[in-house]
Structure formats: structure tokens, C-alpha cells
């Protein structure tokens, strides 16, 4: 399993329109070969920075598959006008997140 981490710097005044634009192009990402899911998370301390984490079956599915595709070109065309700087992208190898011993603090409230 591969995780693509993309840090997306968005013009501060355009974060809401970026969210809508991303929602419009995300079907292009989700139909890519090897796509296993994603999360788009806005920074708390830096709300103009979004982190896109995409789970891929393999690095090749992302790089020579999706990145080399027409869908990727259209995907980027739909969101790149919102960027204030070049996105930073890197990959991690790993497995799915595991949740063990999770306590959200609500148990004490009952």
C-alpha cells in the first residue's frame, strides 16, 4: 500500500471555492486504477494549506498510471488556479491505519 501526500497551498481568500472545485474533479481521481481512497484535510494552524492523502495499491498506479493520464491533466486543471505556490508531493509505504485502544473521552461523560 502506498500513500501519496500532497501539500496544497491555496490562496487564503479562495479556500471555500477550492473545496468546491476539488469536489467537482474528485471523480477523476476516484476512478483511477489502483485508487483505494483519499482524505482532503485543511490545516488548523495554516488553513490555507490543504493536505491530500491518497491511498494507492502501488506507486506505479499513481505515477505511471494516474499522473500520466488525461484524467490527471483535467483533475489538475480544475484546481491549480487556486494554488498560491507549487504543491509538494511525496509517497509513503505502509498499511491501512489501525485503531487500537481508542478513547475519545466520552466514556467519562456517561
C-alpha positions as CSV (number, residue, x, y, z in Angstrom):
1,X,0.0,0.0,0.0
2,X,1.3,3.5,-0.9
3,X,0.2,6.8,0.4
4,X,0.6,9.9,-1.7
5,X,0.8,13.0,0.5
6,X,0.2,16.3,-1.4
7,X,0.5,19.6,0.5
8,X,-1.6,22.0,-1.4
9,X,-1.1,25.8,-0.7
10,X,-4.2,27.6,-1.6
11,X,-4.8,31.4,-1.7
12,X,-6.2,32.3,1.7
13,X,-9.3,34.1,0.2
14,X,-10.1,31.1,-2.1
15,X,-10.2,28.1,0.3
16,X,-14.0,27.7,0.1
17,X,-14.1,27.9,-3.7
18,X,-11.1,25.4,-3.8
19,X,-13.2,22.9,-1.8
20,X,-16.0,23.1,-4.3
21,X,-13.6,22.8,-7.3
22,X,-11.9,19.8,-5.7
23,X,-15.3,18.1,-5.2
24,X,-16.1,18.6,-8.9
25,X,-12.9,16.9,-10.0
26,X,-12.5,14.2,-7.4
27,X,-14.5,11.6,-9.5
28,X,-11.5,11.7,-11.9
29,X,-9.2,10.6,-9.0
30,X,-11.6,8.0,-7.6
31,X,-11.9,6.1,-10.8
32,X,-8.2,5.8,-11.3
33,X,-6.7,2.3,-11.4
34,X,-5.3,1.4,-8.0
35,X,-7.1,4.1,-6.1
36,X,-8.0,3.0,-2.7
37,X,-9.4,6.1,-1.0
38,X,-8.5,9.7,0.0
39,X,-8.9,12.4,2.5
40,X,-8.6,16.1,1.9
41,X,-7.8,17.9,5.2
42,X,-7.5,21.6,5.8
43,X,-4.7,22.7,8.2
44,X,-5.8,24.1,11.6
45,X,-2.8,26.3,12.2
46,X,-2.5,27.0,8.5
47,X,-6.0,27.0,7.0
48,X,-4.6,28.0,3.6
49,X,-2.8,24.6,3.4
50,X,-4.7,21.5,2.4
51,X,-3.3,18.0,2.7
52,X,-4.5,15.5,0.3
53,X,-3.7,11.9,1.3
54,X,-4.5,9.3,-1.3
55,X,-4.1,5.6,-0.8
56,X,-2.9,3.7,-3.8
57,X,-2.4,0.0,-4.4
58,X,1.1,0.7,-5.8
59,X,3.4,3.6,-6.6
60,X,3.1,2.8,-10.3
61,X,-0.7,3.1,-10.2
62,X,-0.1,6.7,-9.1
63,X,2.9,7.8,-11.1
64,X,2.8,6.0,-14.4
65,X,-0.9,5.4,-14.1
66,X,-2.9,8.4,-12.9
67,X,-0.2,11.1,-13.2
68,X,0.4,10.2,-16.8
69,X,-3.3,10.1,-17.7
70,X,-5.6,12.6,-19.3
71,X,-7.8,12.4,-16.2
72,X,-4.9,13.8,-14.1
73,X,-4.5,16.6,-16.5
74,X,-8.2,17.5,-16.2
75,X,-8.0,17.0,-12.4
76,X,-5.1,19.4,-12.0
77,X,-6.7,21.9,-14.5
78,X,-9.7,22.1,-12.2
79,X,-7.8,23.0,-9.1
80,X,-4.4,24.5,-10.0
81,X,-5.7,28.1,-10.3
82,X,-6.3,28.1,-6.6
83,X,-2.7,27.3,-5.6
84,X,-0.6,30.1,-4.2
85,X,2.6,28.0,-4.7
86,X,3.7,24.7,-6.1
87,X,2.2,21.7,-4.3
88,X,4.7,19.4,-2.6
89,X,4.1,15.7,-3.2
90,X,5.8,12.7,-1.7
91,X,5.0,9.0,-1.0
92,X,5.0,6.7,2.0
93,X,4.8,2.9,2.0
94,X,2.6,1.3,4.7
95,X,-0.6,-0.4,5.6
96,X,-4.0,0.9,6.5
97,X,-4.4,2.8,9.7
98,X,-5.0,0.7,12.7
99,X,-7.1,1.8,15.7
100,X,-6.3,0.2,19.0
101,X,-7.3,1.3,22.4
102,X,-9.1,4.4,21.1
103,X,-10.8,6.5,23.8
104,X,-12.4,9.8,22.7
105,X,-13.1,10.9,26.2
106,X,-16.9,10.4,26.1
107,X,-16.8,7.4,28.5
108,X,-16.3,9.8,31.4
109,X,-19.3,11.8,30.4
110,X,-21.7,8.9,30.9
